[in-house]
Amino acid sequence: MAFSRDPLDELVVPDGTEAQERDLVTDGDVFVGGRATVEFGVRGRNVLAGESAEFGGAIEADGDCRLDMWCDVAENVLVGQDAYIGERVHIGGKLKVAGDLDIGDDVEIEEGFEANGWIVIRNPMPTIVFLFVYLKHLLLIGEEDAAQRVISELVDDDDDAPEAEPLVIPRNATVGDDAWRVSTPATIGDDCRLHGNVRAETIDVGQDCNIFGSLRARGDITVGEGTRIHGDLTTRDGDVTIARDARILGDVSCDDLELGPDAEIDGTIRADGEITMGTTERERE
């Protein structure tokens, strides 16, 4: 997994991510920035959360789980390998760990915990906040290879496992069934099924997605081929590009609008600039 900049400077939803009834489910890792609120539970490979992150459901990690200090998890935390729990974390259910458990002071686990490996009660690790500050410093001075090695060691990558892009939720974000609100760019991969309105700096949605909500951005919005948006598309100062066979079940408001072949807009179009119909820039590449 490679980073070309601070890994928490963008909302990234990888291919195939689904917002199920109560959980966000992805095949790869889950990174949650400090003070972010995730109203769902999360299920992924490795789950890492920064200081004061909140989860409205359970956490299920096939690999490791690292929760920084003052995190709050409403339900169970189930971990397939090792767990690292920082000081003053609250877990509303039980904690079950298949491997080793490092746990900090004043951790509250309402239904108790169990671990099959070693249990160490102490301040368990450098904080996740420190980790990302360190990564950002490496990237700023051009040490991308060193940042790559840090991430690889952290998540204990298996060379035989298929590469999967992580789900990244930025600092101070709010993610829920009603809305996904971030102050950063947002990139949503292919074949995703999400519920909630998306609010971001810019929004790029991949192919064959179903998003049950509206998209609103300060800048540009791009909708991939075959995607369905069950709501409005609105930009404050940007353009909208809608690829072939995409459908918007609402209104579109933007500066310039580019429509691919067989793209449909069910509602009203409000474009201050030009409207272009035909092959989109993404399809010409």
CORQUI-V837964 format. One record per run of one state. SS is the DSSP state (alpha for helix, beta for strand, coil for the rest). FROM is the first residue (numbers start at 1). TO is the last residue. Records with the same first field share a line. If there is no record, write none. Layout:
SS=FROM-TO / FROM-TO
This chain:
coil=1-9 / 14-17 / 20-22 / 26-29 / 33-36 / 39-40 / 45-46 / 50-53 / 56-58 / 62-64 / 68-71 / 74-76 / 80-82 / 86-89 / 92-94 / 98-100 / 104-107 / 110-112 / 116-118 / 122-127 / 141-143 / 156-166 / 170-173 / 176-178 / 182-184 / 189-192 / 196-196 / 201-202 / 206-209 / 213-214 / 218-220 / 224-227 / 230-232 / 236-239 / 243-246 / 249-251 / 255-256 / 260-263 / 266-268 / 272-274 / 278-280 / 285-285
beta=10-13 / 18-19 / 23-25 / 30-32 / 37-38 / 41-44 / 47-49 / 54-55 / 59-61 / 65-67 / 72-73 / 77-79 / 83-85 / 90-91 / 95-97 / 101-103 / 108-109 / 113-115 / 119-121 / 167-169 / 174-175 / 179-181 / 185-188 / 193-195 / 197-200 / 203-205 / 210-212 / 215-217 / 221-223 / 228-229 / 233-235 / 240-242 / 247-248 / 252-254 / 257-259 / 264-265 / 269-271 / 275-277
alpha=128-140 / 144-155 / 281-284
